[in-house]
Amino acid sequence: MSGIAYLAFLFLHTRDLFTSWLWLWATVGIYAASVALRVIGQARWSTGLSKATVQVLVNNALAVYVERPTKCRWRAGAHVFIRFVELSPYQSHPFVIASIPGDGQLVFIISKKNGITRRLYNKAEERKDMEWKTRVLIDGPYGGPLRDPAAFDTVVLFSGGVGAMFTFPIMSDIIFRMQNEGKVHCNNIVFVWTIRSENQMKWLKNEILRFASANETSVYVAVYVTDPNFSDGNVDILPPNVTVHYQRPKLGEILERALERNQGSMYVIGCGPAPLIARASNETARLQKEVIAGNASGEICLYMETFG
């Protein structure tokens, strides 16, 4: 609405001086085309409003469960724009899809910040069962890794906090395809998740344990809890390929061990705060130099997304 009002005032202000209106009409055309393409994209995904449930989670987080719109297709790591028509009817907000196409619904795990996420959290918190049912419009999907992670021998996934909602579905999708299609090249997955509090593990704990327990030889999960003030050291018994560390991860050592076990290509994917992503990118670049110099073998590919 603000964009339309801005253009209208520009028309009034310029009063067709010189060729100003020609450029303004061109702007209107581009804007109209973008709106039309977005409407077409929404029509491909859904017939209209979708039912959604907003649920409060631990550590100031919330989950949004959306009925899978008709004809919806997406790849792991993609995001959509969600319009919560009751709270923000004129704005859409981007969120990463934490579920995979094999699931029956769209799942989003969101950290409470300011703006729409705080309003969603408060709406759900007001309910006795900590759930709020509403309707949403979905626009997307967009983004995701440029290359298929399942086509690499080794996939290393770095994430910080809710950045795991980008990397976890990538791991889930590879394992799902391993078990159901059997035509994936990947045989080694390293999932590294850095969190501040042990309670944040509850966001994905059951899902991580389910995948790790069923794939002890091909999946390795390392969770790093960085703030001892939010940790009591009491963690349930875990399978041997899932470990919890009370320190910051040494990204270089993790990548070196993965490269040593790697028999071919390696894909390093990450999502999280800018400092974590910068460290992971620099360490990956260092190993790429080793490959170029002939001190290590194989291909190393990098894909990172940043938030915050």
Sine and cosine of phi, psi and omega as CSV:
sin_phi,cos_phi,sin_psi,cos_psi,sin_omega,cos_omega
0.00,0.00,-0.65,0.76,0.00,-1.00
-0.91,0.43,-0.59,0.81,0.02,-1.00
-0.91,0.42,-0.65,0.76,0.03,-1.00
-0.90,0.43,-0.69,0.73,0.02,-1.00
-0.89,0.46,-0.64,0.77,0.00,-1.00
-0.88,0.48,-0.71,0.71,0.01,-1.00
-0.90,0.43,-0.65,0.76,0.00,-1.00
-0.87,0.49,-0.69,0.72,0.01,-1.00
-0.93,0.37,-0.51,0.86,0.07,-1.00
-0.90,0.43,-0.65,0.76,0.06,-1.00
-0.87,0.50,-0.70,0.71,-0.01,-1.00
-0.92,0.38,-0.60,0.80,-0.09,-1.00
-0.96,0.29,-0.67,0.75,-0.10,-1.00
-0.99,0.17,-0.46,0.89,0.06,-1.00
0.81,0.58,0.60,0.80,0.04,-1.00
0.86,0.51,0.56,0.83,0.05,-1.00
-0.92,0.38,0.72,-0.70,-0.03,-1.00
0.79,0.61,-0.87,-0.50,0.01,-1.00
-0.91,-0.42,0.47,0.88,-0.12,-0.99
-0.87,0.49,-0.63,0.78,-0.07,-1.00
-0.94,0.35,-0.46,0.89,0.06,-1.00
-0.86,0.50,-0.69,0.72,-0.01,-1.00
-0.95,0.33,-0.58,0.81,0.02,-1.00
-0.93,0.37,-0.63,0.78,0.05,-1.00
-0.92,0.40,-0.57,0.82,0.08,-1.00
-0.90,0.44,-0.63,0.77,0.05,-1.00
-0.90,0.44,-0.67,0.74,0.04,-1.00
-0.87,0.49,-0.67,0.75,0.01,-1.00
-0.89,0.46,-0.68,0.73,0.01,-1.00
-0.91,0.42,-0.67,0.74,0.01,-1.00
-0.90,0.44,-0.68,0.73,0.01,-1.00
-0.89,0.45,-0.62,0.79,0.02,-1.00
-0.91,0.42,-0.64,0.77,0.00,-1.00
-0.91,0.42,-0.63,0.78,0.03,-1.00
-0.91,0.41,-0.67,0.74,0.00,-1.00
-0.89,0.46,-0.68,0.73,0.02,-1.00
-0.90,0.44,-0.62,0.79,0.02,-1.00
-0.92,0.40,-0.64,0.77,0.04,-1.00
-0.90,0.43,-0.66,0.75,0.03,-1.00
-0.89,0.45,-0.66,0.75,0.03,-1.00
-0.88,0.47,-0.65,0.76,0.04,-1.00
-0.91,0.41,-0.59,0.81,0.00,-1.00
-0.92,0.39,-0.56,0.83,0.03,-1.00
-0.92,0.39,-0.53,0.85,-0.06,-1.00
-1.00,0.05,-0.61,0.80,-0.23,-0.97
-0.50,-0.87,0.35,-0.94,0.08,-1.00
-1.00,-0.03,0.04,1.00,-0.01,-1.00
0.45,-0.90,-0.66,-0.76,-0.04,-1.00
-0.94,0.34,0.61,-0.79,0.05,-1.00
-0.92,-0.39,0.58,-0.81,0.05,-1.00
-0.96,0.29,0.64,-0.76,-0.02,-1.00
-0.65,-0.76,0.52,-0.86,0.08,-1.00
-0.83,-0.55,0.81,-0.59,0.03,-1.00
-0.97,-0.25,0.82,-0.58,-0.10,-1.00
-0.79,-0.61,0.70,-0.71,0.02,-1.00
-0.97,0.25,0.70,-0.71,0.08,-1.00
-0.89,-0.45,0.08,-1.00,0.03,-1.00
-0.94,0.33,0.30,-0.95,0.07,-1.00
0.84,0.55,0.73,0.68,0.10,-1.00
0.80,0.59,0.71,0.71,0.06,-1.00
-0.81,-0.59,0.26,-0.97,0.05,-1.00
-0.58,-0.82,0.44,-0.90,0.05,-1.00
-0.92,-0.38,0.65,-0.76,0.07,-1.00
-0.87,-0.49,0.86,-0.51,0.02,-1.00
-0.95,-0.32,0.85,-0.53,-0.05,-1.00
-0.87,-0.49,0.74,-0.67,0.11,-0.99
-0.84,0.55,0.71,-0.70,-0.08,-1.00
-0.90,0.44,0.89,-0.45,0.01,-1.00
-0.89,0.45,0.43,-0.90,0.01,-1.00
-0.90,0.43,0.57,-0.82,0.06,-1.00
0.91,0.41,0.22,0.97,-0.09,-1.00
-0.97,0.23,0.73,-0.69,0.05,-1.00
-0.68,-0.73,0.68,-0.74,0.05,-1.00
-0.42,-0.91,0.27,-0.96,0.07,-1.00
-0.94,-0.34,0.44,-0.90,-0.04,-1.00
-0.84,0.54,0.71,-0.70,-0.02,-1.00
1.00,-0.08,-0.02,1.00,0.00,-1.00
-0.98,0.19,0.31,-0.95,0.07,-1.00
-0.78,-0.63,0.31,-0.95,0.06,-1.00
-0.75,-0.66,0.25,-0.97,0.14,-0.99
-0.98,-0.22,0.82,-0.58,-0.03,-1.00
-0.94,-0.34,0.73,-0.68,0.09,-1.00
-0.94,-0.35,0.93,-0.36,0.06,-1.00
-1.00,0.08,0.99,-0.16,-0.23,-0.97
-0.91,0.42,-0.44,0.90,0.00,-1.00
-0.99,0.17,-0.50,0.87,-0.05,-1.00
-0.99,-0.15,-0.64,0.77,-0.11,-0.99
-0.58,-0.81,0.96,0.28,-0.14,-0.99
-0.92,0.39,-0.33,0.94,-0.07,-1.00
-0.95,-0.31,0.13,0.99,-0.02,-1.00
-0.75,-0.66,0.59,-0.81,0.13,-0.99
-0.91,-0.41,0.57,-0.83,-0.09,-1.00
-0.79,-0.61,0.68,-0.73,-0.07,-1.00
-0.99,0.12,0.70,-0.71,0.07,-1.00
-0.60,-0.80,0.62,-0.78,0.02,-1.00
-0.98,0.22,0.65,-0.76,0.04,-1.00
-0.98,0.20,0.89,-0.46,-0.03,-1.00
-1.00,0.04,-0.14,0.99,0.05,-1.00
-0.98,-0.19,0.12,-0.99,-0.02,-1.00
-0.90,-0.43,0.28,-0.96,-0.04,-1.00
-0.84,0.54,-0.41,0.91,0.01,-1.00
-0.96,0.28,-0.24,0.97,0.03,-1.00
-0.99,0.15,0.28,-0.96,-0.06,-1.00
-1.00,0.00,0.01,1.00,-0.04,-1.00
-0.45,-0.89,0.25,-0.97,0.11,-0.99
-1.00,0.00,0.76,-0.65,-0.01,-1.00
-0.84,-0.55,0.70,-0.71,0.04,-1.00
-0.76,-0.65,0.79,-0.62,0.10,-0.99
-0.95,-0.30,0.85,-0.52,-0.19,-0.98
-0.80,-0.60,0.71,-0.71,0.08,-1.00
-1.00,0.08,0.70,-0.71,-0.01,-1.00
-0.96,0.29,0.86,-0.50,0.09,-1.00
-0.86,-0.52,-0.73,-0.69,0.10,-0.99
-0.97,-0.23,0.09,-1.00,0.07,-1.00
0.96,0.28,-0.70,-0.72,-0.14,-0.99
-0.90,0.44,-0.58,0.81,-0.02,-1.00
-0.92,0.39,-0.61,0.80,0.05,-1.00
-0.92,0.39,-0.65,0.76,0.01,-1.00
-0.91,0.41,-0.62,0.78,0.07,-1.00
-0.89,0.45,-0.72,0.70,-0.01,-1.00
-0.87,0.49,-0.71,0.70,-0.02,-1.00
-0.91,0.42,-0.61,0.79,0.03,-1.00
-0.87,0.49,-0.72,0.69,-0.01,-1.00
-0.94,0.34,-0.60,0.80,-0.05,-1.00
-0.92,0.39,-0.44,0.90,0.00,-1.00
-0.93,0.37,-0.40,0.92,-0.03,-1.00
-0.99,0.17,0.49,-0.87,-0.01,-1.00
-0.90,0.44,-0.62,0.79,-0.01,-1.00
-1.00,-0.03,0.19,0.98,0.02,-1.00
0.86,0.52,0.51,0.86,0.04,-1.00
-0.75,-0.66,0.61,-0.79,0.05,-1.00
-0.77,-0.64,0.82,-0.57,-0.01,-1.00
-0.99,-0.15,0.72,-0.70,-0.06,-1.00
-0.49,-0.87,-0.16,-0.99,0.06,-1.00
-0.77,-0.64,0.55,-0.84,-0.09,-1.00
-0.69,-0.72,0.34,-0.94,0.18,-0.98
-0.94,-0.35,0.72,-0.69,-0.04,-1.00
-0.96,-0.29,0.75,-0.66,0.08,-1.00
-0.82,-0.57,0.90,-0.44,-0.02,-1.00
0.51,-0.86,-0.24,-0.97,0.15,0.99
-1.00,0.01,0.28,-0.96,0.05,-1.00
-0.69,-0.72,0.39,-0.92,0.17,-0.98
0.95,0.30,-0.24,-0.97,-0.08,-1.00
0.93,-0.37,0.23,-0.97,0.00,-1.00
-0.82,0.57,0.62,-0.79,-0.05,-1.00
-0.95,0.32,-0.49,0.87,0.01,-1.00
-0.89,-0.46,0.42,-0.91,-0.04,-1.00
-0.95,0.30,0.91,-0.41,-0.01,-1.00
-0.87,0.50,-0.52,0.85,-0.03,-1.00
-0.92,0.38,-0.21,0.98,0.00,-1.00
-1.00,0.09,-0.07,1.00,-0.01,-1.00
-0.98,-0.19,0.47,-0.89,0.03,-1.00
-0.92,0.39,-0.69,0.72,-0.02,-1.00
-0.80,-0.60,0.69,-0.72,0.07,-1.00
-0.84,-0.54,0.84,-0.55,0.04,-1.00
-0.94,-0.34,0.84,-0.55,-0.08,-1.00
-0.90,-0.43,0.90,-0.44,0.07,-1.00
-0.96,-0.26,0.66,-0.75,0.07,-1.00
-0.45,-0.89,0.44,-0.90,0.06,-1.00
-0.79,-0.62,0.81,-0.59,0.02,-1.00
0.86,0.51,-0.76,-0.65,-0.01,-1.00
-0.95,0.31,-0.05,1.00,0.13,-0.99
-0.88,0.48,-0.33,0.94,0.06,-1.00
-0.90,0.43,-0.33,0.94,0.03,-1.00
-0.95,0.31,-0.20,0.98,0.14,-0.99
-1.00,-0.03,-0.69,0.72,-0.08,-1.00
-0.99,0.15,-0.55,0.83,-0.05,-1.00
-0.88,0.47,-0.72,0.70,0.04,-1.00
-0.90,0.45,-0.44,0.90,0.07,-1.00
-0.91,0.41,-0.72,0.70,0.08,-1.00
-0.88,0.47,-0.70,0.72,-0.01,-1.00
-0.87,0.50,-0.67,0.74,-0.03,-1.00
-0.91,0.41,-0.66,0.75,0.02,-1.00
-0.88,0.47,-0.72,0.69,-0.01,-1.00
-0.91,0.41,-0.66,0.76,0.03,-1.00
-0.86,0.52,-0.69,0.72,-0.01,-1.00
-0.95,0.33,-0.55,0.84,0.10,-0.99
-0.85,0.52,-0.71,0.71,-0.11,-0.99
-0.99,0.16,-0.47,0.89,-0.12,-0.99
-0.94,-0.35,-0.45,0.89,-0.02,-1.00
-0.95,-0.31,-0.61,0.79,0.02,-1.00
0.93,0.36,0.20,0.98,-0.05,-1.00
-0.89,-0.46,0.58,0.81,0.04,-1.00
-0.97,-0.23,0.53,-0.85,-0.02,-1.00
-0.99,0.11,-0.44,0.90,-0.10,-1.00
-0.92,0.38,0.71,-0.71,0.05,-1.00
-0.73,-0.68,0.15,0.99,-0.02,-1.00
-0.47,-0.88,0.87,-0.49,-0.01,-1.00
-0.84,-0.54,0.78,-0.63,0.07,-1.00
-0.89,-0.45,0.90,-0.44,-0.05,-1.00
-0.93,-0.38,0.91,-0.42,-0.05,-1.00
-0.89,-0.45,0.86,-0.52,-0.07,-1.00
-0.82,-0.57,0.87,-0.49,0.02,-1.00
-0.98,-0.20,0.84,-0.54,-0.02,-1.00
-0.73,-0.69,0.34,-0.94,0.00,-1.00
-1.00,0.09,-0.63,0.77,-0.11,-0.99
-0.83,-0.56,0.54,-0.84,0.07,-1.00
-0.87,0.50,-0.55,0.83,-0.03,-1.00
-0.86,0.50,-0.45,0.89,0.01,-1.00
-0.91,0.42,-0.36,0.93,0.05,-1.00
-0.87,0.49,-0.46,0.89,-0.05,-1.00
-0.89,0.45,-0.37,0.93,0.01,-1.00
-0.85,0.53,-0.63,0.77,-0.12,-0.99
-0.77,-0.64,0.13,0.99,-0.17,-0.99
-0.83,0.56,-0.79,0.61,-0.05,-1.00
-0.87,0.49,-0.67,0.75,-0.01,-1.00
-0.92,0.38,-0.68,0.74,0.02,-1.00
-0.88,0.47,-0.73,0.69,-0.01,-1.00
-0.90,0.45,-0.60,0.80,0.00,-1.00
-0.90,0.43,-0.71,0.71,0.00,-1.00
-0.95,0.32,-0.67,0.74,-0.05,-1.00
-0.92,0.40,-0.66,0.75,-0.02,-1.00
-0.90,0.43,-0.54,0.84,-0.03,-1.00
-1.00,0.09,-0.13,0.99,-0.06,-1.00
-0.63,-0.77,0.84,0.54,-0.11,-0.99
-0.92,0.39,-0.41,0.91,-0.04,-1.00
-1.00,-0.04,-0.25,0.97,-0.08,-1.00
-0.87,-0.49,-0.20,0.98,-0.05,-1.00
-0.84,-0.55,0.78,-0.63,0.08,-1.00
-0.81,-0.58,0.81,-0.58,-0.03,-1.00
-0.88,-0.47,0.78,-0.63,0.07,-1.00
-0.80,-0.60,0.86,-0.51,0.02,-1.00
-0.96,-0.29,0.77,-0.63,-0.03,-1.00
-0.91,-0.42,0.88,-0.47,0.04,-1.00
-0.99,-0.14,0.88,-0.48,-0.21,-0.98
-0.99,-0.10,-0.31,0.95,-0.05,-1.00
-0.90,-0.43,0.96,-0.29,-0.03,-1.00
-0.89,0.45,-0.37,0.93,0.02,-1.00
-0.94,0.35,-0.30,0.95,0.01,-1.00
-0.93,-0.36,0.43,0.90,-0.06,-1.00
-0.67,-0.74,0.64,-0.77,0.06,-1.00
-0.91,-0.41,-0.03,1.00,0.04,-1.00
0.98,0.22,0.02,1.00,0.00,-1.00
-1.00,-0.06,0.99,-0.17,0.00,-1.00
-0.85,-0.52,0.66,-0.75,0.01,-1.00
-0.86,0.52,0.32,-0.95,0.05,-1.00
-0.88,0.47,0.78,-0.63,-0.08,-1.00
-0.91,-0.42,0.42,-0.91,0.10,-0.99
-0.90,0.43,0.35,-0.93,-0.10,-0.99
-0.88,0.47,-0.38,0.93,-0.02,-1.00
-1.00,-0.07,0.21,0.98,0.09,-1.00
-0.83,-0.56,0.85,-0.52,-0.03,-1.00
-0.79,-0.61,0.49,-0.87,0.05,-1.00
-0.86,-0.51,0.78,-0.63,-0.03,-1.00
-0.85,-0.53,0.59,-0.81,-0.02,-1.00
-0.96,-0.29,0.93,0.38,-0.03,-1.00
-0.18,-0.98,0.09,-1.00,0.09,-1.00
-0.99,0.12,0.58,-0.81,-0.04,-1.00
-0.94,0.33,0.60,-0.80,0.13,-0.99
-1.00,-0.05,1.00,-0.03,-0.18,-0.98
-0.88,0.47,-0.61,0.80,0.00,-1.00
-0.88,0.47,-0.70,0.71,0.01,-1.00
-0.91,0.41,-0.63,0.78,0.02,-1.00
-0.88,0.47,-0.71,0.71,0.00,-1.00
-0.92,0.39,-0.63,0.78,0.02,-1.00
-0.89,0.45,-0.68,0.74,0.03,-1.00
-0.90,0.43,-0.64,0.77,0.03,-1.00
-0.91,0.42,-0.62,0.78,0.00,-1.00
-0.93,0.37,-0.59,0.81,0.03,-1.00
-0.90,0.43,-0.62,0.78,0.02,-1.00
-0.98,0.18,-0.33,0.95,-0.09,-1.00
-0.94,0.34,0.68,-0.73,0.00,-1.00
-0.95,-0.30,0.08,1.00,-0.03,-1.00
-0.26,-0.97,-0.93,-0.36,-0.06,-1.00
-1.00,-0.09,0.46,-0.89,0.00,-1.00
-0.69,-0.72,0.72,-0.69,0.00,-1.00
-0.91,-0.41,0.86,-0.51,0.03,-1.00
-0.97,-0.25,0.87,-0.49,-0.07,-1.00
-0.81,-0.59,0.65,-0.76,-0.02,-1.00
-0.49,-0.87,0.38,-0.93,0.09,-1.00
-0.43,-0.90,0.74,-0.67,-0.01,-1.00
0.24,-0.97,-0.25,-0.97,0.03,-1.00
-0.87,0.49,0.45,-0.90,-0.06,-1.00
-0.82,0.57,-0.68,0.74,0.00,-1.00
-0.87,0.48,-0.66,0.75,0.02,-1.00
-0.90,0.43,-0.70,0.71,-0.02,-1.00
-0.92,0.40,-0.60,0.80,0.04,-1.00
-0.90,0.44,-0.69,0.72,0.02,-1.00
-0.89,0.45,-0.71,0.70,0.00,-1.00
-0.89,0.45,-0.64,0.77,0.01,-1.00
-0.91,0.41,-0.68,0.73,-0.01,-1.00
-0.91,0.42,-0.65,0.76,0.01,-1.00
-0.92,0.39,-0.60,0.80,0.06,-1.00
-0.91,0.41,-0.66,0.75,0.03,-1.00
-0.89,0.46,-0.61,0.80,0.03,-1.00
-0.89,0.45,-0.67,0.74,0.02,-1.00
-0.94,0.34,-0.54,0.84,0.06,-1.00
-0.89,0.45,-0.58,0.81,0.07,-1.00
-0.90,0.44,-0.59,0.80,0.04,-1.00
-0.90,0.43,-0.62,0.78,0.03,-1.00
-0.91,0.41,-0.70,0.71,0.00,-1.00
-0.89,0.45,-0.60,0.80,-0.01,-1.00
-0.97,0.24,-0.14,0.99,0.01,-1.00
1.00,0.04,0.12,0.99,0.00,-1.00
-1.00,0.09,-0.17,0.98,0.05,-1.00
-0.56,-0.83,0.36,-0.93,-0.05,-1.00
-0.91,-0.42,0.34,-0.94,0.07,-1.00
0.97,-0.22,0.19,-0.98,0.04,-1.00
-0.99,-0.17,0.66,-0.75,0.06,-1.00
-0.84,-0.54,0.84,-0.54,0.00,-1.00
-0.90,-0.44,0.56,-0.83,-0.08,-1.00
-0.80,-0.60,0.71,-0.71,0.12,-0.99
-0.59,-0.81,0.84,-0.54,-0.06,-1.00
-0.75,-0.66,0.56,-0.83,0.14,-0.99
-0.77,-0.63,0.61,-0.79,-0.10,-1.00
-0.87,-0.49,0.58,-0.82,0.17,-0.98
-0.70,-0.72,0.26,-0.97,0.05,-1.00
0.97,0.23,0.00,0.00,0.00,0.00
